[in-house]
Amino acid sequence: MRLNYLANAIGIMLMYIGLVILSPVAIALFYHEYESVLPFTSASITAITIGYFLRKFIKNANTLENLNDIKKSEALFSVAACWVIFGLISAIPYLFYDFTPVNALFESVSGITTTGATILTHYNYPHALFFWRSFTQWLGGLGIIVLFIAILPQFAVAGRQMFFAEAPGPTEDKFTPRIRNTASALWKIYLAFTGLEIGLLIWAGMPAFDALCNSLSTLSAGGFSLNEYSIMGYGSSKITWIVLVFMFLAGISFNLLYKGLRNPITLFKNEEFRAYFVSVLVMSSLIAGSLFLNHNTNWLDDIQNALFQVVSITTSSGFASVDFEKWNYTSKLLLFIVMFMGACASSAGGGIKLARWIVVFKSMKSEILKILHPNAIVNIKIDNKTVPTETARQIIVFIFFYFLIFGITAILISILEHNSAVGLTGAISSLGNIGPGVAVTTGPMGNYNDLHILSKLIFTVNMLVGRLELIPFMVMLQKDFWTFKEN
C-alpha cells in the first residue's frame, strides 16, 4: 500500500469530519448553552489538525490531485482507519461532560456505528450533546464515506472502491452509472425521509427538538433517544406507529426504495424485500401470540409492541415501545432469534442481512439436490439472477466468521460479567449494531455503564467490526496486507 495515497485519503476525510463536528455548536448557541461550544470546537480542531499534518508531512501526499487509481487494499485500509479515528475524535466532546475515556469511546462508537447501546445513567445533559449523539448515528447510518463521495471531487472515481469498502453488501448494487451520482441519490432519499419523519412526529405531539433527534436516530437505524424510556416514554400510539414505519423503511435497501418511489410494485418483485416483509410479519405474529397467552394485556397492545420490537431489532434500530426484558421467556427467546436476522442489504440496518441468509438456504437446497442428482447443474438465483459460485462461497465464509466472533465474544463477556444472558445477547447486540440486549442490566431500560471495562472495550470493537461487516477487518488479518511503500 502507498503511504501517500493513504495519508491523502484519510487526511481529506478527517479535515471534513472536523467541519462536520462543528454542527452541534449551532445547537449550543441556539439554546444559549455556551459551555458546550468548547467540547465540539476542540474535537473539530483535533480532526482538522491530524488531517492537515497527515497530508503535509507524508511525502507526496498533498501533491495528489485525486485518488482515481487507489487500490482496493488502500480503500479498505482508509475506510477502516477513518472509522476508527472518527470514533476516537467523536469521543472527545463526551470527555468534557465527565465521561471516563472508556465510556466516552463506547458512547461515541455506539453512535457512529448506529448501535444505540448507551452508558448513560441519567439524561441531564445539554441539547448539544443529545444532538451530537443522534447526529453521529445519522452520519453513520448511510456512511460518512458515502457522504464524502457525494460532495468531494477527489472521490469522483476512487469513490467506487471506498463505497463498497464501507458498505460491503452481498452484491455491488448501484442504481446510477456513476458511483458519485449513486451516493448523491442515496443522501437525497435519506434527507427527504428524515425531514418527513420530523414533520410527522411534531404533528403527533412530540417536541420539535425531540422530533429532530429521534428522526436522526430512526432513519439511521440507530436507537439513541432523548427520553430515558425510549419511545415508550412519550406515551403516544401515534408516535409509536410513526417511528415503526420509518424504522421499517430504514431496513429496506435504499437502492430499492429509490426504485420503489417510482413504482411501488418494484418492492414486492424483490426477493429480499419479500423475505424481509414476511419474516417481520411471522415473528411479530408469534411474539404477539405468546404475549397474549402469557400476559393479561390488551391484544391490540400486544400486536403493536410485538411488531414494533421485531422491526426495531431486525433493522438494528434498538428503540423500545415496551420493556421487553419483562416479557415471558418464549417471547424473549423469539426476540433473541430476531437478532440474527438482519435487515436488507444496502439499508441503514445492521446484522447479517437477509440477502446472505437467502443465499445460504439456497446453497443448502442446492447441495441436497446434488446428493440426490449428482449430475445435475443447480444454479443459485436471486431475482432470476445467478449468484456466482465465488460470491456464494464468500457469503458462507462471512457467516462462519460472524458466528465465530459472536461465539468468542459471548464466552469472554459471560466470563467477565458472570452472566451468560449479558454475554449472549450483548455479543449479538454489539456485533449486529442492535443496541439493547435481552438481559436486566443491558435491556431496553438498562445501560452498559456498570459492565467491566474489558467488556466495554470488547463491545466497542464488535460494534466497529459489525458496522463495516467484517470485510476490512478480515482482510487486515492477512500478513500480505501490511506492506507499505512511500508512493
N, C-alpha and C positions, 0 to 999 in steps of 0.2 A: 504494500500500500504506500502511496505517495503522501508524505507528510504535508507538502504544500497544499494539496487538494483537501486533505482532512482539516487542516488549520483554516483554510479559506471557507469551507462549507460550515464548519462548526462556529467559526468566528462570526460570519454573517448572521447565522441564526441567533447566536447569543446577543448580538447587538440589537437585533429587532425584538428579541424576547425582553431585553431591557426596556424598550419603549412600551411594550405591552404591559409590563409590570407597573407602569405609572397610572394605569386605568383607575385603580381604587382611590388614587389621590383626588380625583374629581368627586367621588362619593364622600370622601372625608371633608372636602371643602363645602360641599352642598349641605352636609349635616353639621357643619362647624366643629368637626372632630379634628382639630388642628394637630393634636398629638399623634394622629395616625398618618401624617404626611411623611415623617421621618422613616418609619419602617419600610415603606414602599420605595421611597427615593433611594434609600440605602441599597436595597436589593437591585433596583434598576441600575444604579451606578456600578455595582459589582458585576452585573452581567455585561454591561457595555464595556467596562474596563477589560474583563477577561477576553471578550471577543476582539477588542482592539489589539491587545497585546499578542493574541494568537496570530492575527493576520500581519502584525507589524514585525514580529521577531522570528517567525518561522520563515526560512529562506524562500523567496519567490512566491509566498502565499498571496500577498496583496497585489501581485502583478497579473494574476489570473483574472481575465475579464469575465469569464463564465466557467461553468463546470460541465460543459457539454459531453466531455469524454470521461466522466467519472466512472470508475469501475463498480461492479456490484458489491464487492467486498468493502470498498471505500464508502459506498452508500449505506450499507448495513452498519458499519462502524460509526459513521457520522450520526445516523439516526439514533442508535443506542446511546452514544455518548451525549448527544443533545438532550435526550430524555433524562438521563442520569443527572446531568448538570442542571437541567431545568428543575428537577426535583430538589436538588440541593439549594439552588438560588431561591426557589419558591418558599423554602423553609425559613429564610431569613426574616421575613416580617413576623412570623409566629414567635421568634425569639424575643421580640420587643413586648410581647404580651405574657411573659413569664412561663412560656413553654420550655421544657427541657430540650436539649438538642435532639434527642431520640424522638421525643413526642412531636417536635416541630417537623422533623423529617417524615415521620409516619403520617401526620396530617397532610403534609404537602404532597407526598407521593400518592396518598389515598385520593387527593383531589385531582391531580393531573392524570392519573390512570382511571379516573371515574369509578373508583371502587366504592367510596362513600363510607368506609369504616372510619369511626371517629374516636378520638381520645378525650373529647370534651366532656367534662363533668358538670359544667354549668354553661349558660348561654348569655352571660352578662359581658358581651364584647361589643366593640363599636361596629357600626354599619359597614365600615370599610373592610374589616376583616371578614365579615359574613359574605360580603360581595366577592371578596378575593377567593374564598373557599368555593363558591358556586362558579365564579368566572374561570378558575383553573379547570374545573370539571368541564365547562363548556368548551374551552380550548382543547382539552384532551379528548373529548368525545369524538370529534371529527378528526382531530390530529393537528398539532401545532405545525408539523412539517407540511401538511396539506394546505394550511393557510399560507405559508410562505411560498409554496409552489404557485398558488393562485395570484400572489401580488408581487413577487420578486422576479425581475427579468433574468437574474443569474441562474434560476432554476427552470428556465423555459424548456430546455431539452433534458438536462440532467434530472429533472423532477421525476421522470418515469421510474428510475432506479430507486429514488428516495420514497416515492409514493408507495410502491409495493413493499419497500422495506418497513415502512411504518404501519401499513395495513395489509399484511400478508395473508390474504384470504386463500381459499382453496383454488381459485382461479383469478387470473389477472383481468378483472372485469372493469371496463371503462365504457362510457356511452358517448363520448365525442372523440374525434380523430386525434386531437392534441391533448396530452395529459394535463396541461395547464388549463385548458378550457373545461376539462372534467372537474378539476379541483375548484375552479370558479363556480361552476354549476352546482356542485355539492354545497358550497358555502352559501349560495343564494337560497337553496332549499332549506338549509339549516337555519338561516336568519329568518326566513319567512315563517316557518313553523314556530320558532321561538317567539317572534312578535305576536303571532296569532294566539299562542297559549297565554302570554302575558295579558292580552286584552280579555280573553275569556275568564281568566282567574280573577281579574279585577271586577268583571261583570258579576262573577259568582260571590263577591263579597270579600275576597282576600285583599289585605292592604297592598298598596302598589309596590312597595319595596320587597315584600314577601313574594309577590307575584313575579317580580323580576328574578329574584334569586332562585325560587323554586322552578321557574321555567328554564333557567340556565342549567339547572341540575336534572331536569326531566329529559330535555332533548338530547342531552349528553349521556343519558342512562347512568347518571352519577349517584343521586340519592341524598346529597347534603341538603339539609333544610334548616331554616332559622328557628323552627319550632322543635323543642326538645322531644316532643312526642310525634315527630314527623308529620305526615298528612293527617293522621288521626287527631292531632292536636287542634286542627281547625274545626272539627266537628260539623263538617258540611258534606252532605252526599253529593251536591253539585261539584264541589271542588274535587272530591274523590274521583268522580267519573271523568272529569276533565283531565286530571293527571293520568288516570288509567289509559285514556285514549291516546294521549301523546307519548306515554311510555311504550304503548304498543307500536306506534308509528316509529319510535326511535329504534325498535328492534327489527324493522324492515330494512332491507338494503336500500340505501339512498339512491343508488342507480335505478332500482326497480320503482321506487317512489317517483322519481323523475318521469319515468315512462307511464306510471300509473296515474299521474296527474292529467296526462293527456288522454289516456284510455284505461279506465279502472278495471276493465276485463283483463288487462295485461297481468294484473296482480295474481288472479286465480289461474292463469295459464302457467305461472311459475311454480315448479315443483317444490322448491324450498319454502316459498310462502305458504303453499297449501299444507306442508308439513308443520310449519310454524303455527298456522291458524288452527289446525286440527289438534295438535299437541296441547296448545293452550286450553282449548275447549275441553278436551278429555281430562287433563289433570285438574282443571278447575271443577269439573263435574264430580270427580272422585273425591276431592277435598271437601267440596260443599256437602256432598252426601255424608261423608264421615263426620263433619261438624254437626249436621242436622241430627244424626243418630246419637251423637255423644254429648251434645251441649243443648241446654234449654234456651236456645236463642231463636230469633226470627229467621225464617228460612230465606227471606229476601236479603237480610244482612249477611247470612252465610254465603249466598251466591256472590254478593258484591265483594266481600272480603276475600273469598277464595279466588275469584277472578283477578282482583287487584294484586294479591300476593303472588299468584302464579306469573302474571305479566311482569311484575316488579322483579321477581327472581330470575325468570328465564331471560329477561332483557338485561339483567345485571344492574338494574336501577337501584334497588335496595330501599326504596320508600316503604313505609308501613301504614296501612289503614287500620291496623289492629295489632295488639301484642301477640303475635302468633307463637311466641315461646310458651304461652299458656294453653295452647291447643292440646288436644289429646294426642297420644303417641302416634296413631296411624296418620293423622293429618300432618304432623311434623315430619314423619318419615317420607310421606309423599312429596312434601315441600323440599326435603333434602335431595330426593331424586331429581326434582326440577332443576336443582343447582348444576346438574351435569348436562343439561340440555343445550343451553346457549341460544342466542338469537340468530338472525340471518347473517350471512357473510356480507361485508361492506356496509354494515349498520353501525350504530353507536354502541350496540350491545357487546358484552364480553362473552366469555365462555368458549366452549369447543366449537361452536357454530353448527347449525343443523345441516348445512351442506356437507360437512365432514361425516356426520352420522349417516346421512343418506348414502354416501359413497361406501362407508364401512359395511352397512347392512346389504347393499347391493353386491359388494365384494364377497361377503359370506354366502349370499344366494348363488353367486357365480361359481364359487368353489364347490358348493354342494351339487350343483348341476354337472360340473365337470367330473365329480366322483361317479355320478350315475351314467353320464355320457362322456367318456374320456376323450373322444374325438371331436366333441362339439366346440365351436368357437363362440364364446359368450362375451359380448361387449357390455361394459358398464356405461349406461347412458343417463344423463340428467337433462331434462327438457329436450329430448331427442338428439342431444349432442353427446358423442362418445367421449368418455373421460379417459385420457391417455393412461396407459398402464403405469407410467412413471409418476403421474400425479396421484393415482390411487395408492401407490406404494408410499409416497411421501406423506399422505394423509394418515395412513396406518402407523407409520413411524412417529408422526406428530402425536397421535393419540396415545401411543405407547409411552413416549416421553412425558406427556401431560399427566398420565396416571402414575408414572414413576415419581415425578416431582411431588404430586399430590400425596402419594404414599409416604415418601421420606419426610415431607413436611408434617404430615399428620402425626407420624410417630414421634418426631422431635418435639412438637408442640405438646402432645399428650404427656410426654415425659417431663417437660419443663413446667407445665401447669398442673400436672397430676389430675388431668381431666380429659378423658377421651372425647367427650362431646365438643369441647372447645377445640381440641386437636383436629377432629374430623371435619367439623363444619367450618372452622376457621381456615383450614388449609384450602378447601374448595372455594370458600368465600373470597379469600385473597387472590388465589390463582385465577379464578373466574371473574375477578373485579366486581363481585356482587355486593359486598359490604357487610351487612349483619349476618351472623350465624344463627344456628338453631340451638342456642345454649343460654343459660340465665345471664351470664356475665357479658357475652358478646351478642346477645339477641337484639331485636329491633329497638328496645327501650334501654339497652345497656350501652357499654362502651368498652374500648380496649385499653383504657388508662391503667388498670391495675395488673395487666399482664407483665410477665417477666421481660426485662429489657431485651433479652435474646429473642423472645417470641415476637416482639415488635419488629426487630430487625429482620427476622426470617419472613414475617408477613410483608414487610416493605419490599424485600427482594422479590417475593412472589407476585406482588402487585405489578411491579415493573415487567417481570417476565411474562405475566399473563397479558398485560396491555399490548406488548409487542408480539404476542402469540408465539413465543418460544424461539422463532426462527433466528433472529440475530444472535441470541444467546447460545443456541445450539451450534451455530456456525463458529462462534468465538471459542468453543471448546477444542477446535481443530488447531494443531500446532502450526500448520502452514498459514493460518490466518494472520498470525502475529509476525509478519515480515514487513519491515518498514524501510523506505528509502527516501531521500530528500525530495526528489522530483522525478 
